[in-house]
Amino acid sequence: MNPLIEILRSSPDRVWKVWVDRGSRNQRINEIISLARAGHIPVHFVPRVTLDRMSRRHQGIVADVSSRGFVPLESLLEASPRSFLVLLDEVEDPQNLGAVIRTAESAGADGIILPERRSAGLTETVAAVSAGALEHIPVARVKNLVRTMEELKKRGIWLVGAEADAKEKWHDFDYTLPVGLVMGSEGKGLRPLVRKTCDKVLSLPLRGRVSSLNVSSAAAVFLYEVVRQREQKQDSVE
């Protein structure tokens, strides 16, 4: 229910209608009903069997919601003068994409950039895994990721790629600079040209027997290194 609550709070115009199991009541269902009514969205109370026919995974509530759209790259770049972006190179698993979006939003990233081809879309699964974060962070989709990276570099944004075989470690960079974290796909990592276009390629130490981390796990470490360094710099200034 969390993604629906976030949509009703931030983009109620995307919700067309809500159906509620007339035999179910809890705090979150009541919150959804209140938010829907505040947004003048029709709420229908129906038998549970009606919801069962509409969805196999409902929690006592079903909504008709329009899909989340992508934002233009330019509007994303104008979001903050101290850019903090995440670029995902062919991440096709919606579970991973949703998890990265959730962590990126929590870490205060300005936005996500995805390539048009070989990337998961902003699906229902992605929205659910993001736990509502998709409603609060802009996502841009670009035709050519390498060209976009070159444009970001012209604008003064440093690009840091993550690869398991890189010699330098994840913290060997000044993340207080405008930065875009570039994460590779599941299993294949960064494509050669994407890797070459990065200003830095850094790694996480792997002390166990597995050869790589899940992209969402690796992204979380890099994202919070940005947070750590920027908070540390802010504290030293104050």
C-alpha positions as CSV (number, residue, x, y, z in Angstrom):
1,M,0.0,0.0,0.0
2,N,2.9,2.4,0.6
3,P,3.4,3.2,-3.1
4,L,-0.3,4.1,-3.5
5,I,-0.2,6.3,-0.4
6,E,2.8,8.2,-1.9
7,I,1.1,8.6,-5.2
8,L,-2.0,9.9,-3.5
9,R,0.1,12.4,-1.6
10,S,2.3,13.6,-4.4
11,S,0.4,13.0,-7.7
12,P,-3.3,12.4,-6.9
13,D,-4.2,13.2,-10.5
14,R,-2.6,9.9,-11.6
15,V,-5.2,7.9,-9.6
16,W,-8.5,7.5,-11.4
17,K,-10.5,5.2,-9.0
18,V,-10.1,3.2,-5.8
19,W,-11.8,0.0,-4.8
20,V,-11.9,-1.1,-1.1
21,D,-12.8,-4.4,0.5
22,R,-15.9,-3.4,2.5
23,G,-15.0,-5.9,5.1
24,S,-11.4,-4.6,5.7
25,R,-10.3,-1.7,7.8
26,N,-6.9,-0.7,9.2
27,Q,-4.9,2.5,9.5
28,R,-3.4,2.4,6.1
29,I,-6.6,1.6,4.3
30,N,-8.3,4.5,6.2
31,E,-5.4,6.8,5.2
32,I,-5.9,5.8,1.5
33,I,-9.6,6.4,1.7
34,S,-9.0,9.9,3.3
35,L,-6.4,10.8,0.7
36,A,-8.6,9.7,-2.2
37,R,-11.6,11.6,-0.9
38,A,-9.4,14.7,-0.4
39,G,-8.4,14.4,-4.0
40,H,-12.0,13.9,-5.2
41,I,-11.1,10.4,-6.4
42,P,-14.0,7.9,-6.5
43,V,-13.9,5.3,-3.8
44,H,-16.0,2.1,-4.2
45,F,-16.6,-0.4,-1.4
46,V,-17.0,-3.9,-2.8
47,P,-16.9,-7.5,-1.7
48,R,-13.5,-9.1,-1.4
49,V,-14.3,-11.5,-4.2
50,T,-14.5,-8.5,-6.6
51,L,-10.9,-7.5,-5.6
52,D,-9.8,-11.1,-6.0
53,R,-10.9,-11.0,-9.7
54,M,-9.0,-7.7,-10.2
55,S,-5.7,-8.6,-8.6
56,R,-4.2,-11.7,-7.0
57,R,-1.9,-9.6,-4.7
58,H,-4.2,-7.0,-3.3
59,Q,-4.2,-6.1,0.4
60,G,-7.8,-5.2,0.6
61,I,-7.5,-2.4,-1.9
62,V,-7.1,-1.9,-5.6
63,A,-6.5,1.3,-7.5
64,D,-6.5,2.4,-11.2
65,V,-3.3,4.3,-11.5
66,S,-1.7,5.8,-14.6
67,S,2.0,4.9,-15.1
68,R,4.8,7.1,-13.9
69,G,6.3,9.1,-16.7
70,F,9.9,9.9,-17.4
71,V,11.2,13.5,-17.1
72,P,13.3,15.3,-19.8
73,L,17.0,15.1,-19.1
74,E,17.3,18.9,-19.0
75,S,14.8,19.3,-16.2
76,L,16.6,16.7,-14.2
77,L,19.9,18.5,-14.6
78,E,18.4,21.8,-13.5
79,A,17.2,20.2,-10.2
80,S,20.3,21.0,-8.2
81,P,23.6,23.0,-8.7
82,R,25.4,20.4,-6.6
83,S,24.4,17.4,-8.8
84,F,24.1,14.0,-7.3
85,L,22.9,11.6,-10.0
86,V,22.7,7.8,-10.6
87,L,23.2,6.4,-14.1
88,L,22.3,2.7,-14.6
89,D,23.8,0.9,-17.5
90,E,21.3,-1.8,-18.7
91,V,19.9,-2.8,-15.4
92,E,17.1,-5.0,-16.6
93,D,15.8,-6.6,-13.4
94,P,12.8,-4.5,-12.0
95,Q,13.5,-5.7,-8.5
96,N,17.1,-4.2,-8.7
97,L,15.9,-1.0,-10.3
98,G,13.2,-0.5,-7.7
99,A,15.8,-1.1,-4.9
100,V,18.2,1.3,-6.4
101,I,15.5,4.0,-6.7
102,R,14.5,3.5,-3.1
103,T,18.1,3.9,-1.8
104,A,18.9,6.8,-4.2
105,E,15.9,8.8,-3.0
106,S,16.7,8.0,0.6
107,A,20.3,9.2,0.1
108,G,19.1,12.5,-1.5
109,A,20.1,11.9,-5.1
110,D,18.7,14.4,-7.6
111,G,17.7,11.8,-10.2
112,I,18.2,8.6,-12.1
113,I,19.2,8.2,-15.7
114,L,18.4,5.1,-17.7
115,P,19.1,4.1,-21.3
116,E,16.1,3.4,-23.6
117,R,17.3,-0.1,-24.6
118,R,17.9,-3.0,-22.2
119,S,16.6,-1.3,-19.1
120,A,13.7,-2.1,-16.9
121,G,10.8,0.4,-17.2
122,L,8.9,2.2,-14.5
123,T,6.6,-0.8,-14.0
124,E,4.2,-1.7,-11.1
125,T,6.9,-4.0,-9.7
126,V,9.5,-1.2,-9.8
127,A,7.1,1.1,-8.0
128,A,6.3,-1.5,-5.4
129,V,9.9,-2.4,-4.6
130,S,10.8,1.3,-4.4
131,A,8.2,1.6,-1.5
132,G,7.0,4.9,-2.8
133,A,10.4,6.4,-3.5
134,L,9.6,6.5,-7.3
135,E,7.1,9.2,-6.6
136,H,9.8,11.5,-5.2
137,I,12.8,11.2,-7.5
138,P,12.8,12.1,-11.2
139,V,13.9,9.5,-13.7
140,A,15.1,10.4,-17.2
141,R,15.4,8.0,-20.1
142,V,18.1,8.7,-22.8
143,K,18.7,7.2,-26.2
144,N,22.5,7.0,-25.8
145,L,24.0,6.7,-22.4
146,V,27.6,7.4,-23.5
147,R,26.6,10.6,-25.2
148,T,24.6,11.7,-22.1
149,M,27.7,11.0,-20.0
150,E,29.8,13.2,-22.3
151,E,27.2,15.9,-21.9
152,L,27.3,15.6,-18.2
153,K,31.1,15.9,-18.1
154,K,30.9,19.1,-20.2
155,R,28.6,20.5,-17.5
156,G,31.1,19.8,-14.8
157,I,29.7,16.6,-13.4
158,W,32.3,13.9,-12.5
159,L,31.4,10.3,-13.4
160,V,32.3,7.5,-11.1
161,G,31.8,3.9,-12.3
162,A,31.6,0.9,-10.1
163,E,33.4,-2.3,-11.2
164,A,34.7,-5.2,-9.1
165,D,38.1,-5.3,-10.7
166,A,39.0,-1.7,-10.3
167,K,42.2,-1.0,-8.4
168,E,41.1,2.0,-6.4
169,K,38.4,1.7,-3.7
170,W,34.9,3.2,-3.5
171,H,36.0,6.0,-1.1
172,D,39.0,7.2,-3.2
173,F,37.1,10.1,-4.7
174,D,35.9,13.6,-3.6
175,Y,32.2,13.1,-3.7
176,T,31.6,16.7,-2.6
177,L,32.0,17.5,-6.3
178,P,29.0,17.3,-8.6
179,V,28.9,13.6,-9.3
180,G,27.1,10.9,-11.2
181,L,27.4,7.3,-10.0
182,V,27.5,4.8,-12.9
183,M,26.4,1.3,-12.0
184,G,26.5,-1.7,-14.4
185,S,24.1,-4.4,-15.3
186,E,23.5,-7.6,-13.4
187,G,26.3,-10.0,-14.2
188,K,28.0,-8.0,-17.1
189,G,28.9,-4.8,-15.2
190,L,29.7,-1.7,-17.2
191,R,29.9,-1.9,-21.0
192,P,33.5,-1.1,-22.2
193,L,32.6,2.3,-23.7
194,V,30.6,3.3,-20.6
195,R,33.5,2.3,-18.4
196,K,36.0,4.2,-20.6
197,T,33.8,7.4,-20.5
198,C,33.9,7.4,-16.6
199,D,36.3,9.8,-15.0
200,K,37.0,7.2,-12.3
201,V,36.3,3.5,-11.9
202,L,36.2,2.3,-8.3
203,S,35.5,-1.0,-6.6
204,L,34.2,-2.5,-3.3
205,P,36.4,-5.1,-1.6
206,L,35.1,-8.6,-1.8
207,R,36.4,-10.7,1.1
208,G,34.2,-13.8,0.6
209,R,33.9,-16.3,-2.1
210,V,31.3,-14.5,-4.3
211,S,32.8,-12.5,-7.2
212,S,30.4,-9.6,-7.2
213,L,27.6,-7.8,-5.3
214,N,24.1,-7.3,-6.4
215,V,23.9,-3.9,-8.2
216,S,21.4,-2.5,-5.7
217,S,23.7,-3.5,-2.8
218,A,26.8,-1.9,-4.5
219,A,24.8,1.2,-5.3
220,A,23.8,1.6,-1.6
221,V,27.4,1.6,-0.5
222,F,28.4,4.2,-3.1
223,L,25.4,6.4,-2.5
224,Y,26.0,6.6,1.2
225,E,29.7,7.3,0.7
226,V,28.5,10.5,-1.1
227,V,26.2,11.2,1.9
228,R,29.0,10.7,4.4
229,Q,31.5,12.9,2.6
230,R,29.0,15.7,2.0
231,E,27.8,15.7,5.6
232,Q,31.3,15.6,6.9
233,K,32.2,18.6,4.8
234,Q,29.1,20.5,5.9
235,D,29.9,19.8,9.6
236,S,33.5,21.1,9.1
237,V,32.2,24.3,7.5
238,E,29.7,24.9,10.4
